[in-house]
Every structure is written in C-alpha cells, then in structure tokens.
Amino acid sequence: QVQLQESGPRMVKPSETLSLTCTVSGSSIKIGYYWGWIRQTPETGLEWIANIFLGGSSYYNPSLKSRVTISIDTSKNQFSLKLNSVTAADTAIYYCARGRQASAYDSWGQGTLVTVSS
Amino acid sequence: EIVMTQSPATLSVSPGERATLSCRASQSVSNSLAWYQQKPGQAPRLLIYDVFTRATGLPARFSGSGSGTEFTLTISSLQSEDFALYYCQQYNTWQTFGQGTKVEIK
C-alpha cells in the first residue's frame, strides 16, 4: 500500500522560501499516477497548489504560479515543493498526494503544518 | 477559476438516516468530480471519483451522482464513523475544492 510522508521545516520566515519534500513508499513514483501538493487553512479551506506528471509536465494554481516550483526525483522516489516570498497567508497544513490519471487524489500524506513567522 | 459551492454548510442527521450533500460548480466540470471525507487531525480520504465511482473498499452506502454543474453525495444509512467533514473537488479545469459540509449527529 502506498504511503506518502511530507518533510521539511515547520517554520519559515516571511519573504523566505518554503521547501517541502514528499517521500513515496510502497509504490514506485514512476508508475502511472500524478503527484500533487494541496494546502489547507481554516480560512481558505483546501487549496490545490501544483501537480507534476512523470513525463515532467507540471501545472500550477494560477494564483500561486509566480511563486511555486514542483519537481520530481525518481531516483529517490520523492517529489518536492518550493514556495518563495512567503507571507503569513502561506501558513497552512501542506499535504502531498497521489493522483489517479486525469482524476482525483487517492492517497494523501498525513500533512505538515508550516508556519510563516519571524 | 471554477468555484465549487457546497450545501448545506452543516447537516444534522440521526444515525441510520439518509444524508444528501450537494455540490454546485460555477461552470460545467463534465464528470471530473470527486468527494472526500475528512476527520479531525486527518488528511482527506477519497470516497468517490469521476462523479460516481467508489474508491476501493468504500461501503456501498456511499453513492455519487450528477453531471455538469450539479452533484450529490448520498449516504444511505449513516453510521457513527460517517460523521465528518465532506468536500467536493473538480479536476476538469485546474483543481478547486468546495468549502465543505459538516455532517453532525442530530
């Protein structure tokens, strides 16, 4: 059974870069799914951030596109998120997830709370 | 951006009763619609995808229906473990989620 685990700093200073990695176990990241990041706050609910496909295609939420990069490392069975120029509004629980081809997320990480604060 | 609107915000239901949750899209999402369940402190869990396809292992009391802009998640006979938050998601044009419906014990 596939498992996803987010890792990275839990606190980031304003204007700096938030970096998270999702490690996939129990399944090869090279098998035909896509991989994504979603965040959640009490105020804004669930917000899609970005997806990446094995072929390298990536897609970004238009509202975050200028600040986000998603990447994949098949040798480590991981994919990563970078969000730059963060503000307090980026404080959220960040989830990584596996998506069925052209469909919904069928597996999620447990989520990690990232706080933006000086 | 396609806006997903869920109703009601809170649904009070007695165990064993039927629950009907609605999700409306601001424009057609074809059949690219999923439902998730979330319990406190947990990640969302996929219930239904492509409008009506149940995720692996999901009990048959959960069913999805609809098309275009109007969708429904029905739980035919609520069990204690079904009291939770439910979100719809469209993945036809980028991805957006509804704001959620809380199903609580009446």
Interface residues (C-beta under 8 A of the other chain):
Chain A: G36 G45 L46 E47 W48 N51 Y59 N61 P62 S63 Y95 A97 G99 R100 A102 S103 A104 Y105 D106 S107 W108 G109 Q110 G111
Chain B: E1 S32 A34 Y36 Q42 A43 P44 R45 L46 Y49 D50 A55 Y87 Q89 Y91 W94 Q95 T96 F97 G98 Q99 G100
